[in-house]
Amino acid sequence: MSKKILFVEDEPSLQKAMKEVLVQEGFDILTADNGEEGIVQAKENKPDLILLDLILPKKDGFTVLEELKKGEDTKDIPVIVLTNLEGTGDVEKALSLGATTYLVKANYELDDILKTVKEQIK
Amino acid sequence: MWFKKLLRKFDIMAECRRYDLGFWQCPNSLFIVMGFLIIIAMLITYWIGIHFVEPEVVIAIVSVVTIILLVIGHSLVGSFARIAEANRMKTEFVSIVSHQLRTPLSALKWSLNLLLGNRLGELNEKQEEYLNIINNSGSKMIKLVNDLLNVSRIDQKRLNVQPEQFSIEKAIEEIVKELSSLAKAHNVKIVFKDSKNLPEVCADSDKIKMVIQNLIDNAIKYSKKEGGTVEVSADRDRENKKMIRIRVKDNGVGIPSMVQKRIFGKFFRGENLVKQKVEGTGLGLFIAKGIINLSGGKIGFRSREGEGSTFWFTLPISKKAKNKKQ
């Protein structure tokens, strides 16, 4: 069975590009446009990995991450933070909340992100 | 001549325009008003001192004048605060805009990744060529945005460094390898003088790599057209044994002594360089200085026009690494 990945991202063009590459690589991909939907999707579908943006409508990524790590059935899902936010303390905060990796979107090629996804999902 | 220069220093209207302040908010005009008031007050006090001898009157006048001066002084401080605030807002503006630019730039980058990775079908040669042009431009924009973000972080004293232990020799080797194609394109040879068995340093490895990359990149760009050589070396610092000194030496155009003082400033580009059209933002050395200062090291250079430049910086040796050796 193919692995399920949840991508929480509010920018449609980024969602589309990521979906394209992950589908081609044989993953099942679910998307959520905002933080609240991200949590609902994570609970219902129990993905094998979550790609999470930090600046999101309704609920920001930090809150989503915190709630995922508190939830009994979602706390073991690895979360890769994929964002363009890179302020002081953001990286430390996300990692201390339980994110496995922190990637800045503008600085990584899709193939690099794919590599990290494959490493985490093993 | 010197008189004109002095007058230019007090060009209040120009100052008002530059800082976008009204006449009565301008530090220089406030200073001049204050000076005149003091002179007038002294003359009046002198005149009164001659004609009426009671000290109470003199003291009363001096008190009134002091109060007036205090009020002016207060607005002087206020105008400096306003200038500082304007500067802070500008820095914040740059930071917000740069962050905002990253989202569309990421979409551009990822879409190009899909196209150039042949994930959306085979490309013909021409299509690939032009997509590569877009890709290079996109990468340059991302680099500029990242540079601007780093500059605003340094200005706001919010640049974050995460010190860790790493081998400076390996870092340099990696960068030399990465830049070899650029060197080839400029007909420049890069030589790394490896002094072997250096202890590891303690600094933010990603940021230090950025500094080394920037210095070598500059050395390549400003090197001689024919037979340019860039020499990179890392040794223990002779002055301070707890530091490692990294040098990047070129035999290129050198830096004119006129501009040597400004070289670590923002948006600096040597005057002869504008004519030569060298790529870059002119932010690299400002960022390098910010990073090295935060890492507990020093940065500097020696240069003579026409003979080349040597840029150097120092980094603290990791304490753990030293213990291991002993």
HADDOCK unambig.tbl for C-alpha pairs under 7 A between the chains (distance, minus, plus):
assign (segid A and resid 13 and name CA) (segid B and resid 107 and name CA) 6.06 0.50 0.50
assign (segid A and resid 14 and name CA) (segid B and resid 107 and name CA) 5.43 0.50 0.50
assign (segid A and resid 17 and name CA) (segid B and resid 110 and name CA) 6.35 0.50 0.50
assign (segid A and resid 17 and name CA) (segid B and resid 111 and name CA) 6.12 0.50 0.50
assign (segid A and resid 84 and name CA) (segid B and resid 99 and name CA) 6.81 0.50 0.50
assign (segid A and resid 84 and name CA) (segid B and resid 102 and name CA) 6.34 0.50 0.50
assign (segid A and resid 84 and name CA) (segid B and resid 103 and name CA) 6.83 0.50 0.50
assign (segid A and resid 85 and name CA) (segid B and resid 99 and name CA) 6.97 0.50 0.50
assign (segid A and resid 88 and name CA) (segid B and resid 158 and name CA) 6.43 0.50 0.50
assign (segid A and resid 88 and name CA) (segid B and resid 160 and name CA) 6.12 0.50 0.50
assign (segid A and resid 105 and name CA) (segid B and resid 106 and name CA) 5.98 0.50 0.50
assign (segid A and resid 106 and name CA) (segid B and resid 102 and name CA) 5.91 0.50 0.50
assign (segid A and resid 106 and name CA) (segid B and resid 105 and name CA) 6.48 0.50 0.50
assign (segid A and resid 106 and name CA) (segid B and resid 106 and name CA) 4.57 0.50 0.50
assign (segid A and resid 106 and name CA) (segid B and resid 142 and name CA) 6.82 0.50 0.50
assign (segid A and resid 109 and name CA) (segid B and resid 110 and name CA) 6.70 0.50 0.50
assign (segid A and resid 109 and name CA) (segid B and resid 113 and name CA) 6.76 0.50 0.50
assign (segid A and resid 110 and name CA) (segid B and resid 110 and name CA) 5.91 0.50 0.50
assign (segid A and resid 110 and name CA) (segid B and resid 113 and name CA) 6.33 0.50 0.50
